[in-house]
Amino acid sequence: MTTNPTTTTPVPGTTLAGRTALVTGASSGIGEAIAHELAAAGAAVVVAGRDATRTEAVVTAIRAAGGTAEAAVVDLAGDPDDVRALAARATSLLGGRVDVLVNNAGVYPGGPTASLSDADMHALWATNVRAPHLLVGALAPAMAERGAGAVVNIGSWMARVGVPFMALYPATKAAVEQLTRAWAAEFGPAGVRVNTVSPGATATPGNADSADVLAAMTAGTPAGVPVRPVDIARAVRWLVSDDAAFVHGATLDVDGGIAATRLR
């Protein structure tokens, strides 16, 4: 079932009125919250997801709240041309330009390194690294030609710590952080800002059956509780707004302090 994340009225300076955005992995969880938040700030949003029913439900909810949204159904782990086609479709749906790209879609299969399947390895690489690379390659040059744009990649607190039985997923997120820095250098001089938001242990509908695990993981953090999808969404909204005009190549940790602190 699709849930409606809590959103707030943007403060002055963070309005996105007149801008357009593509959010991947937006049919649930963090991506859904980001799509709602950007739409609430005034952006026209393309909601991209694998599941047609859930993707359309998010679009319906955004419209019901007074926002502007369109759906795009795609499997980012499929053929590379399908990912490029998403960029073209989003551009068309949004009237000829994409001002904001949020690379949120991600998969996170884990387990012992020796037994991770070839299918899981492919899905991790294709969804978490290849898809953002293809979408930035397809959309950022046009942003640069216009002299403005924003890309936000969604990373993970696990990219900078070693976690047993979870080797490849954090490696893909470390790659995302490095891509962010490289793309900031490549496209930043032309007015395109590229940054990463790095969530901590986040409570989403997809991991609801692990609520006790998330509670235990975050009990010793300054926040003391799991991150909410809306917390990530608000950080994304700020990064793509004019208030963050001088933020380039940064990784913004929105993780309750899990990566930086130890209370016990």
N, C-alpha and C positions, 0 to 999 in steps of 0.2 A: 504494500500500500504506500502511496506517495504521501509524504508529510510536508507541511508548509512551515519552513523555518521562520522564526521570528525575525522581522526586519524592523529597522527604525528609519525615521525621516532623516535624510542626510543633513549634516551641518553645513552652513555656508562655506563654499569653497570646494565641496566634494560633490557638487552636482555633476551629473553626466548627461544632462539634457542635450539632445541633438547628436549624441554619439552612438556608435554601434558596437556590438560585442559578440564574439563567438566563444562559448564556454563548452569544453568537451567534458564527457563524463558527467553530464548535468541532469541525468534522469533520477538521481537520488543522492543522498548524503551531502558531502562537501560541495560538489558541483551544483546540486540543486539549490543549496543555500546561496552560492555565488550568483547563480542566475537570478534568483529572487532579489538579491541585494542590488545588483547592477540595474535591474529593471526598476526597482523602487527609487533608485537615484536618477532615473530618467533615460537610461540607455535602452535602445532597441536591441533585443538579445536573440541570438540563435541558440537554442537548446539542443545540443548534440548528445545522443546516447545510443546504446545498442538495442534497447528494448523499446519498440514502438509505442506500446501502451503506456509505459511509465513516462516516456519522453513527452508524449502528447498530454499526459496528465499535468506535467509541470507547466507546459505552455498554457493550458487551460487555467491553472491556478494563478499564473502571472497575469493573464488577461483579466481574470476576475478581480484582481487587486488593482486594476487600472493600468497595468504595464503593457508593454509591447513585446511580443515574443513570437518566434516561429520555431518549428521543429525540424531537425535533420537527423535521420536514423542512419547510423554507420557503425561498422566494426573496425576500429582503428588497428586491430591486429591482422586485418585482411590484406588484400593487395595494396601496394603503395599507391596505385592510381586511385583507389577508393578514398584514400586520405586526401589526395590532391583534389579529387572531385568534391569533397566536403568543403575545402577552401573556396572552390569556385561557386558551389551552391550557396554557401553563407554570404559570399560577396553579392550574389544575385538577390538573395532574400533581403539583404540589408540595403538595397538601393544602390549598389555599385561600390561599396567600400566597407572594410572592416577596420574600425579604429582601435579595438581592444581584442586581444587574443588571450584567453586563459586556458593553458594546457593543464587541465585538471585530471583527465582520465588516467587511471592507473590500475594495475593488477598487482597482487601481492602474494602469490603462492610461495610457501616456504617448506621447510623440512631439511633433513640431512643433505649436505652437498652431494654425496655420492648417489642419492636416490632421486634427486630432482629430475623430473622427466624432460625429454627433449621438447615436448609440447609446452610445458611450463616455461622453459628457458626461452623459447621463441616468443611466447606471449609477453613475458617480461620485457624483452628487448624491443619487440615491435610496438607495444602499447606505450611503454614508459619512456623510451628514448627515440625510436624511429619516428613515431607519430608527431611528437613535438618538433623534431627536426624538419620533417616534411611540411608541417603547417607554417612554421616560421619561414622556411624557404619559399613557400607559396604566397605568404601574406605580408611579411615584413618589407620586401622591396617596394611594394606599392605604398606602404606607410611612409617609407623613407622618401619616396618621390613627392608625397604630399607634405613632408616635413614634420609629421606628427604621428604618434601612435604609441601604444603600450602593450607589452607582452608580460604576462605573469605566469610563471611556471610553478606548479605545486610540488614541493619537495617532501622531505620527511626528516624528523629529528634523528631517525636511524641512520642517516647518511654519514654521520660523524662519530658513531660509536659501533663497537663490535657486538653483535648479538648472535648467540649460538643458534644454529638451525635456520638462519635467515641471512644468507650471504648475498645472494644475487639481487634481491629486491633493494636493499640499501645501496648496493653498488649502482643500480640504475638511477637512484635518487642523487647519489654523489655526481653521477654524470650530468644530471639535470642542473645541478648547481654550477658545474663547470661550463655547460652550454650557456647558462645565464650570463656568466662573466664574459665569455667569448662573444656572444651576441650583443651584449652591451657595448663592447668595444667596436664591433662591426657596424651596428646600426645606430648607436647612440649619437654620433656626430651629425647624423641626418635627422635627429629629433625623435627617434624611437627609443623609448625607455624599456629596458628589459630587467626584470627582477624575479626573485623567488620568494614564495611564502612557504615556510617549513612548519607544518603542523606537528604537534605532539600526539600523544595517544588520544584519538578522537572518537567520541561515541557517535556512531551512525547506525541507521537501520540495518546496514549490512553486517555489523558486528554486534548486534543486540544480544546474541547468545553468549557473548564474551564479556558481559557487563561486569562480572565479578573480577575477571582478569584485569580489565581496564581500571577498575577501582583500586586494585592492589598496586598496579603500576604507577598510579598517580598519587597515591596516599602520601608518599614522601616528597612530593613537590611543593613549591610555594603555593601553587593554586589549590592543591589538595584534591582536585577532581579532574575528570577527563575534559579535554577541549570539546567545545560544541562546534558544529559546522558553521553556525552564524559567526563565531569568533574569527574563523578563517575568512569568511565572506567579507566581513568588515575590513579586514586588513587588505584584501584584494581591492575593495572599493577605494580605499585610501591610496593605494599604490598607483591605481590608474587615473586618479584625479589630479587636478592641477596643484593640490596641496603637496604632492610628492614630486614636484617638477625637477628637483635636484637629486633624486634617488635613482642611481644607475648601477646595475650589476650587483645589487645587494641581495642578501638572504635574510629575510625577516622571520625570526623565530616566533611563532605563535603556539607555544607548547607548554604553557604553565610553568616553565622553568625546568622541564625534565632533562634537557640536554646540558644545561649550564650549572645546575646546582645539585647538591645532595644534603638533605636535612637529617638523614639518619642512614 
